[in-house]
Every structure is written in C-alpha cells, then in structure tokens.
Amino acid sequence: MKQRKKSKRPVVFTVNGKAAAVVQDVGAYQRLLEIAASADEEEAIRQRLDDVAHGRTRPAREFFEEFRRKHGMPR
C-alpha cells in the first residue's frame, strides 16, 4: 500500500510471473467504472444509429399495435 500511495499508480501482484490482482485507489477505480459505462452507452448509441442507417427500424405505432394484439390488450 505504501508503494501504491507513493507512486499514485496501481500495483500489480503476480503469481508465477503472471498478473493476478491489481490494487488501486478508490477514486481511480470509480473513474474506470465511469469510463466503462460511458463506452457502453456510446456503443449502444452507435449500434442504434447503424440500425437507422440500414433500415432496421419500424414505426412505433406499428410496434405498439402488434404488441397490443399479441398480448390481448384493448386499444
């Protein structure tokens, strides 16, 4: 922990020469989680835009009408 605190960098623990665990401060870990969540959101948006660009969409009205029929819901 002293090494991590002094260097302000994550410390990698190894077993038989292979990385086995990483210790980092909580703030850095939280930033990493936020970056990963943002990347997931950006990828989802990119995929939806690709769907639109390639015509893989349909009007909401059509979807909801099919949903109502499928589930026996009145209009």
N, C-alpha and C positions, 0 to 999 in steps of 0.2 A: 504494500500500500504506500510505503514511503517513496518507492521508485515512481509509482504512478502519479503521486501528488507532486513530486519534484519535476518530473518531465511533462506533466499535464497531458500525457498521451496514454492510450490504452496499453495494458500489459498483457502479452500473450503467454499463457502457460502451455508447455508442451509435455507430451508423454511419448517416449521413444522417438523423439525428434519431430513429432507431428503436433500441430496446434490442437489443443484440447479444450481450452477455455480462454475467455478474454475478460479482463476486469477493466471497467472504465467508469468515469464519474456519472452520476445520475443525469446531470444536465446534458452531457454528450449523448447519453443513451436516449433521452427524450427527444433531442433534435433528430437523431437517427430514425426514431419511430415516426416523427412528423414528416420527414423526407420520404420515407417509405409509403406512408398514407397518401401523401401528395402525388407520388409517382403512380400509385394505384388509381387515383381519381383521374389523373391526366390520361392514363391508358384507357380507362373506361370511356372518357370523352372522345379520345381518338378513334376507338372502335365504333362508337355511335355515329360519329361523323363519316366514317368509312361506310357504315350501313346506309346512311342517307345518300352518299355519293354513288353507291352501287345499287340503289333502288330496293334495298332490303327493308322497306318500311311499308306501313299501310295507315290509312286514316284512323284516328282514334274512334270515330263514330262507328266504323266497320268493326273494330275490335270489340267495343262495348256491346254492340248488337249481338255479335257471336257469343260473347261471354254470357249475356242475359239468356239467350236461347239455351246454351249448354247447361246452365245452372238453374233453368226454370224460373228465372226472375221476371216479374212483370215490368213493363216499361214505366 
